[in-house]
Amino acid sequence: MTHDIRTIPALPQVRNIRPATETTIKLTPFDQREYRTLIEARGETLRRVVTKLKPALDLSNALDAGCGVGFFSQVLAECGLNVCGFDGRGDNAAEARRRFPQIPFAEADIQDRAIFELGSFDFVLCFGLLYHLENPVLAIRNLRALTQKCLLLESMCLPEEQSTMLLREEPRQRDQSLTDMACYPSERSLVKMLYRAGFSAVYRVTPLPEHDDFRETLDHLRRRTVLLAAFEPIDVAGFRLYPEPFESEDPWAKRPTARPALPRRIARFIASPNRTKYITLALRARRLFPEMPIPLRLHFGAWWLAEKSAMDHELTYGEFEPEEMSFVQRLLCPGMTVLDVGAHHGLYTLLFSKKVRGKGRVIAFEPSPRECRRLEKHLRFNRCSNVHIERSAAGSEAGEADLYLADGFQDWCNSLRPPALPDSTSTVRVRVCRIDDVLAEQGVSKVDFIKLDVEGGELAALNGTTRLLHGESRPAVLAEVQDVRTLPWGYPAREILQFLIRIDYRWFAIVAKGMLLPISCEQESYEANLVALPVERTQEFLRLLGQE
């Protein structure tokens, strides 16, 4: 069946859309870490909005304009709407059909009048598309023509108080513009366009998604907004009316610039979340005491002593690998034995220790003496008595090697090969061991889970774990699979996948809330943290995740 815009299939009856475990996906830019947290936050807002509007407006069908690989189409279907979607890139639409075969997807351009042949829909969704277009005004007019009742629009927006646009050059990538130019509007400009396209009322969704892009932080101004446009007033909580903006000032007039007045800065501080207040005050104190660590309470209950590394920055201003952490929290149980291979400063080690509890056991492999000092500090501070630190690198053969230490901000890139970093490196001689030998020394006969993140040395580490991986009760593996890391070692990242496939492991991507989806193992390149499950224990592990 072709999926040309003129022959898009009829809308199916509503079903509870849920990807089957046998569906194999191809990893796309939308599956990368920076996208996953944003997609999940926007998805929660979409569920909230549709849940409120569906009974109020009697919504029955929906269109996902610029659907990507179908994440939000699935959310709409789960909310009980008949849904179809389209995307300007044929490969995105094809991947969406592969992941969600019950939903029809087509290739189409929102700036093309042929889009009108789709008809009209009660609810039109346009998330993350408008600012990638050369002509957002035309796109909004076309969206209005497709809309029967209301349009939900999410977009990046300039932090301007006027109705302005910025013409930006964009690379021709799968998650960017179809051309090399795009217009980024301000929020007022978006609202103006919606009114002028023919909508009678425009609202800002409140609260906005729970993600840093939708709020001002210490590092940046608010980057995104979510607007609802309708033909009739909507008397439902959670939508703040945004009147049509009109310009009354001369845009060419000169104005003096000044820092915000002290009362305004104080008011902004008081209105900020408690964690933001805490971080602000702690950073002020650090000006007086530069070496002072900042204690941070992690979401799983442990304490982190933040200093000045990349990991500290991630944990200070947000979360680190939230989907991976959620996956681990769902999978691990008290009494399990876990290996943290490439423990760094101990973020995952702390989580493992909390989850397996007193009857469980954690062995943390970390070759860098500098990183071991911080790892030990975190374990002492959190009173983790079930963790053994193995001060060595994991490899295929026992011996010694030079470890390249990143001297700057990105100290999580230490490797047995020179890392591809702008920062300088230094070397230290470290012990290399086979994981099988360490387990024998520690008297460990069964391991339930391995986290493997050794900056390209994953294949060598696996080669030193053959006895465990061929044993009777084989572990699940969470591995960093990135060509940028394996290139200095002289092999493509896909060889990590092939190594475990040859001994009957299946590979999965981690998606929202730590759930797993099978992936294609035939891609040329990879850049993700992936999970491998032994075939004979796959159902056991999926049950622990709630994915029977």
C-alpha positions in Angstrom: 0.0 0.0 0.0 1.3 3.4 -0.9 1.1 6.3 1.6 1.0 9.2 -0.7 -0.8 12.2 0.8 -3.6 11.7 -1.7 -4.2 8.1 -0.7 -3.8 8.2 3.0 -5.9 5.3 4.5 -9.2 5.9 6.2 -9.1 6.5 9.9 -9.2 3.2 11.8 -11.5 2.6 14.8 -10.1 3.7 18.1 -7.8 1.1 19.6 -5.5 1.1 22.6 -2.3 1.6 20.7 0.6 -0.2 22.3 3.8 -1.3 20.4 4.1 -5.0 20.5 7.3 -6.4 21.8 8.1 -8.0 18.4 8.1 -4.6 16.7 11.7 -3.7 15.8 12.6 0.0 15.6 15.4 1.8 14.0 17.1 4.3 16.3 16.6 7.9 15.1 17.7 11.3 16.4 14.3 11.5 18.2 15.4 8.5 20.4 18.5 10.3 21.7 18.8 11.4 25.3 18.2 15.1 24.7 14.9 14.4 22.9 13.5 11.7 25.1 13.1 13.9 28.2 11.5 16.7 26.1 9.2 14.2 24.4 8.1 12.7 27.7 7.4 16.1 29.2 5.4 17.3 26.2 3.5 14.0 26.1 2.3 14.4 29.7 1.0 17.9 28.8 -0.7 16.5 25.7 -2.5 13.8 27.8 -3.6 16.4 30.3 -4.9 18.8 27.6 -6.8 16.1 25.6 -8.3 14.6 28.8 -9.8 18.0 29.6 -10.9 19.0 26.0 -12.2 15.7 24.8 -15.5 15.8 26.8 -15.8 19.6 26.7 -15.5 19.8 22.9 -16.7 16.3 22.0 -13.5 15.5 20.2 -13.4 12.3 18.2 -10.6 12.5 15.7 -7.1 14.1 15.4 -4.3 14.9 13.1 -0.6 15.0 14.1 1.1 17.5 11.8 4.8 16.9 11.7 4.5 13.6 13.5 8.2 12.6 13.5 8.3 8.9 14.3 4.8 8.9 15.9 5.3 9.4 19.6 2.5 12.0 20.0 0.2 10.2 17.6 0.4 7.2 19.9 -0.5 9.5 22.9 -3.5 10.8 21.0 -4.7 7.2 20.2 -4.2 6.2 23.8 -6.5 9.2 24.7 -9.3 7.6 22.6 -9.0 9.6 19.4 -9.0 8.3 15.9 -5.7 9.7 14.7 -3.5 9.9 11.6 -0.3 11.8 11.1 2.1 13.1 8.4 5.7 14.3 8.3 7.7 16.1 5.7 10.3 13.3 5.7 9.4 10.0 4.2 11.8 8.0 6.4 10.2 9.5 9.5 6.7 8.5 8.3 8.0 5.0 7.4 9.5 4.5 10.9 6.2 5.8 12.5 4.3 3.1 10.5 6.8 0.5 11.7 6.4 1.5 15.3 2.7 2.1 15.4 1.2 0.0 12.5 -2.4 0.7 13.7 -2.1 4.4 12.9 -1.9 5.7 9.3 1.0 8.0 8.5 1.9 9.8 5.3 4.6 12.0 3.9 3.4 15.6 3.3 4.5 19.2 3.6 2.4 21.5 5.8 3.4 24.4 3.5 1.8 22.6 0.4 -1.8 23.2 -0.4 -2.2 19.5 -1.3 -2.4 19.0 2.5 -6.0 20.2 2.3 -7.0 16.8 0.8 -6.7 15.3 4.2 -9.9 17.0 5.2 -10.6 18.6 8.6 -10.2 17.2 12.1 -11.6 18.0 15.5 -8.2 18.3 17.1 -5.0 19.2 15.2 -1.6 18.8 16.9 1.5 20.6 15.8 4.5 19.9 18.1 8.0 20.9 17.3 7.5 21.8 13.6 6.7 25.5 13.1 10.1 26.9 13.8 11.8 24.6 11.3 9.8 26.1 8.4 10.6 28.9 5.9 7.0 30.2 6.0 5.4 29.7 9.4 2.6 32.1 8.5 1.5 29.9 5.5 1.8 26.8 7.7 -0.5 28.3 10.4 -3.0 29.2 7.7 -2.9 25.6 6.4 -3.2 24.3 9.9 -6.3 26.5 10.4 -7.8 25.0 7.3 -7.3 21.5 8.7 -8.8 22.4 12.1 -12.5 21.8 12.9 -12.5 22.7 16.6 -9.0 23.4 18.0 -5.3 23.5 17.3 -2.6 22.7 19.9 0.7 24.2 18.9 4.1 23.7 20.6 7.1 25.7 19.3 10.4 27.2 20.2 10.0 31.0 20.6 12.3 33.9 20.8 12.5 35.6 24.3 11.2 38.8 22.8 8.4 41.0 24.1 7.5 42.1 20.5 6.1 40.2 17.5 9.4 39.3 15.9 11.0 36.5 13.9 14.6 35.3 13.5 15.8 33.8 10.2 18.2 31.0 11.1 20.3 28.7 9.1 19.6 25.0 9.9 21.4 21.9 8.9 19.6 19.4 6.7 19.2 16.8 9.3 16.4 14.3 10.1 15.3 16.5 13.1 15.7 19.9 11.4 14.4 21.9 8.5 13.7 20.4 5.0 15.8 23.3 3.7 18.7 25.2 5.2 16.6 28.1 6.5 13.9 28.4 9.2 12.0 31.3 10.9 12.0 31.3 14.7 9.1 33.4 16.0 8.5 35.1 19.3 5.5 33.9 21.4 3.7 37.2 20.6 4.4 36.6 16.9 2.9 33.1 17.1 -0.3 34.4 18.8 -0.6 37.2 16.2 -0.3 34.6 13.4 -3.0 32.4 15.0 -5.5 35.2 15.3 -4.8 36.5 11.8 -5.2 33.0 10.4 -8.8 33.0 11.6 -8.9 31.6 15.1 -11.2 33.5 17.5 -9.4 32.7 20.8 -5.8 31.8 21.7 -4.7 30.5 25.0 -1.4 29.6 26.7 -1.5 26.1 28.3 -0.8 26.2 32.0 1.2 24.8 33.5 3.7 24.4 30.6 5.5 21.1 30.3 7.9 20.1 33.2 11.1 20.7 31.3 13.8 23.4 31.4 13.0 24.5 27.8 9.6 25.7 29.1 11.0 27.9 32.0 13.7 30.4 32.7 16.7 28.8 34.4 20.0 30.1 35.7 21.5 29.4 32.2 18.8 30.5 29.8 15.5 32.2 29.2 12.3 30.3 28.4 12.7 28.7 25.0 9.4 27.1 24.2 5.6 27.6 24.6 2.4 25.6 24.1 -0.6 27.5 22.7 -4.2 26.4 22.1 -6.2 28.1 19.3 -9.9 27.6 18.9 -12.9 29.0 17.0 -15.1 29.4 20.2 -14.2 30.4 23.7 -13.0 27.5 25.9 -14.2 27.6 29.5 -11.9 24.9 30.8 -9.3 25.2 33.6 -5.6 25.1 32.5 -5.8 27.6 29.6 -5.0 31.3 30.0 -6.4 33.6 27.4 -3.8 35.4 25.3 -5.3 38.5 23.6 -4.1 39.5 20.2 -1.0 41.6 20.6 -0.8 45.0 18.9 2.4 47.1 18.5 2.1 50.6 19.9 5.8 51.6 20.1 8.1 52.7 17.3 10.5 49.7 16.7 13.3 52.1 15.6 13.2 54.3 18.7 16.3 54.1 20.9 15.8 53.0 24.4 18.2 53.0 27.4 19.3 49.5 28.6 19.6 48.8 32.3 19.9 45.8 34.6 16.7 44.7 36.2 16.0 46.7 39.4 16.9 45.1 42.7 13.2 44.7 43.8 12.5 42.9 40.5 15.4 40.5 41.0 14.3 39.8 44.5 10.8 39.1 43.4 12.1 36.7 40.7 14.1 34.9 43.3 11.2 34.6 45.7 9.0 33.2 43.0 11.5 30.6 41.9 11.2 26.9 43.0 12.9 25.9 46.3 15.6 24.0 44.5 16.4 27.0 42.4 16.7 29.1 45.5 19.0 26.6 47.1 21.3 26.3 44.1 21.4 30.1 43.7 22.4 30.6 47.4 24.9 27.7 47.2 26.6 29.2 44.1 26.8 32.5 45.9 28.5 30.8 48.9 30.9 29.1 46.5 32.2 32.5 45.4 33.6 32.8 49.0 34.6 29.2 49.3 35.6 28.0 45.7 36.3 24.4 46.7 33.0 23.9 48.6 30.9 21.0 47.3 27.2 21.5 47.1 25.1 18.7 48.6 22.3 17.6 46.3 19.5 15.2 47.2 19.0 12.8 44.3 15.6 11.7 43.2 16.2 8.1 44.5 17.2 9.3 48.0 21.0 9.4 47.9 23.1 12.5 48.5 25.5 13.9 45.8 28.4 16.2 46.6 28.5 18.4 43.5 31.8 20.0 42.5 32.7 21.4 39.1 32.6 18.5 36.6 30.1 17.9 33.7 28.2 15.3 35.8 27.9 17.8 38.7 26.5 20.4 36.3 23.9 17.9 34.9 22.7 17.0 38.4 22.7 20.6 39.7 20.5 21.9 36.9 18.5 18.9 36.0 18.7 15.1 35.8 21.2 12.8 34.2 20.0 10.0 31.9 16.4 9.9 33.4 15.1 7.1 31.2 18.1 4.9 32.0 17.8 5.6 35.7 14.1 4.8 35.6 14.8 1.6 33.8 17.3 0.6 36.5 14.9 1.5 39.3 12.2 -0.7 37.7 14.5 -3.7 37.0 16.6 -4.1 40.1 15.3 -5.9 43.2 16.7 -6.5 46.7 19.3 -9.2 46.9 20.6 -8.8 43.3 24.3 -8.7 42.4 25.2 -5.8 40.1 28.4 -4.7 38.3 29.0 -1.0 37.7 31.8 -1.2 35.1 33.0 2.4 34.6 31.6 3.7 37.9 33.1 7.3 37.6 32.0 9.2 40.7 29.3 6.7 41.6 25.9 8.0 40.4 24.7 4.6 39.2 26.7 2.9 42.0 24.6 4.8 44.6 21.3 3.8 42.8 22.4 0.2 42.6 23.3 0.1 46.3 19.9 1.6 47.2 18.0 -0.9 45.1 19.7 -4.2 46.0 19.8 -3.2 49.7 21.7 -5.0 52.4 21.4 -8.5 51.0 22.5 -7.4 47.6 26.0 -6.7 46.3 27.5 -4.1 44.0 31.0 -4.3 42.5 32.1 -0.9 41.1 35.0 -0.9 38.6 36.9 2.4 38.4 40.6 2.6 37.3 41.2 6.4 37.8 42.6 7.2 41.3 41.1 10.7 41.0 37.6 9.4 40.3 38.0 6.7 43.0 38.5 9.4 45.6 35.1 11.0 44.8 33.5 7.6 44.4 34.7 6.6 47.9 33.5 10.0 49.3 30.0 9.4 48.0 29.8 5.9 49.3 31.0 7.0 52.8 28.6 9.9 52.8 25.7 7.6 51.9 26.8 4.8 54.2 26.8 2.2 51.3 28.2 -0.9 53.0 27.2 -3.3 50.2 29.6 -1.9 47.6 33.1 -3.2 46.7 35.4 -0.9 44.7 37.6 -2.7 42.1 40.3 -0.1 41.3 41.1 -1.4 37.8 40.0 -1.1 34.2 38.0 -4.0 32.6 39.6 -5.6 29.6 40.1 -8.8 27.7 43.5 -9.6 29.3 45.0 -8.9 32.7 47.9 -6.5 32.9 48.6 -2.8 33.0 47.8 0.1 30.7 47.9 3.9 30.4 44.6 5.6 31.3 44.1 8.9 29.6 42.5 11.4 32.1 40.5 14.3 30.8 41.8 17.3 32.7 38.9 19.7 32.2 35.2 19.8 32.6 34.4 16.5 30.9 36.2 14.2 33.4 33.7 11.4 32.5 35.6 10.8 29.3 38.6 9.0 30.8 39.7 6.1 28.5 42.4 3.6 27.7 42.6 5.4 24.4 43.2 9.1 23.8 39.6 10.6 24.0 38.4 12.9 21.2 38.2 16.0 23.4 39.3 19.7 23.2 40.6 19.5 26.7 44.1 18.4 27.6 44.7 14.9 29.0 47.2 13.3 31.3 48.1 9.7 31.7 48.3 7.4 34.7 49.3 3.8 34.8 46.5 1.5 35.9 45.7 -2.1 36.5 43.6 -4.0 33.9 41.6 -7.1 34.8 39.2 -9.5 33.4 35.7 -9.3 34.9 35.6 -13.1 35.1 38.8 -13.1 37.2 37.4 -10.4 39.6 34.2 -12.4 40.1 36.2 -15.5 40.9 38.4 -13.6 43.4 35.2 -12.2 45.1 33.5 -15.6 45.1 30.6 -14.3 42.9 28.9 -17.0 40.9 25.8 -15.1 39.7 25.4 -11.6 38.4 21.9 -10.1 37.6 22.8 -6.8 35.9 25.9 -5.1 34.3 26.2 -1.4 33.5 29.0 -1.1 31.0 30.3 2.4 30.2 34.0 2.4 29.6 34.4 5.0 26.8 34.9 2.6 23.8 36.4 -0.3 25.7 33.1 -2.1 25.9 34.1 -4.9 23.5 37.3 -5.6 25.4 35.4 -5.7 28.6 32.9 -8.1 27.2 35.7 -10.3 25.9 36.9 -10.5 29.5 33.4 -11.6 30.7 32.9 -14.7 28.6 32.6 -17.2 31.4 29.8 -15.1 33.0 28.1 -14.5 29.7 28.0 -18.2 28.9 26.9 -19.3 32.4 23.6 -20.7 33.5 22.0 -17.4 34.9 23.1 -14.7 32.6 22.8 -10.9 33.4 21.0 -8.1 31.7 23.4 -5.5 30.2 23.1 -1.7 29.9 25.9 -0.6 27.6 27.0 2.6 26.0 27.0 2.0 22.3 28.5 5.1 20.5 30.7 5.2 17.4 32.4 8.4 18.7 33.7 6.4 21.6 34.7 3.2 19.8 36.4 4.9 16.9 39.7 5.5 18.8 39.6 1.8 19.6 39.4 0.9 15.9 36.0 -0.7 15.6 32.4 0.3 14.9 29.9 0.4 17.8 27.7 -2.2 16.0 30.3 -4.9 16.9 29.2 -4.6 20.5 25.7 -5.5 19.4 26.9 -8.4 17.2 29.1 -9.8 20.0 26.1 -10.3 22.3 23.8 -11.3 19.5 26.1 -14.3 18.7 25.6 -15.6 22.2 21.7 -15.2 22.1 21.1 -11.8 23.5 18.4 -9.5 22.2 18.9 -5.7 22.1 16.4 -3.0 23.2 16.2 0.8 23.2 15.1 2.6 26.4 12.1 4.7 25.9 9.8 6.8 28.1 9.6 5.8 31.8 12.3 3.2 31.4 10.4 0.9 29.1 12.1 -1.2 26.4 11.5 -1.6 22.7 13.4 -4.0 20.4 15.7 -2.3 18.0 17.2 -3.1 14.6 20.8 -4.4 14.9 21.7 -3.6 11.2 22.2 0.1 11.4 25.6 1.5 10.3 26.1 3.7 13.3 24.8 4.0 16.9 24.8 6.7 19.6 22.8 5.5 22.5 22.7 3.6 25.8 21.1 0.2 24.9 20.0 -2.8 26.8 20.8 -6.4 26.0 18.8 -9.3 27.5 19.6 -13.0 27.3 17.0 -14.8 25.3 16.3 -17.3 28.1 15.7 -14.6 30.7 14.0 -11.9 28.5 10.5 -12.6 29.8 11.7 -12.6 33.4 13.3 -9.2 33.0 10.4 -7.8 31.1 8.1 -8.9 33.9 10.2 -7.0 36.4 9.7 -3.9 34.1 5.9 -4.5 33.9 6.2 -5.4 30.2 4.9 -9.0 30.0 
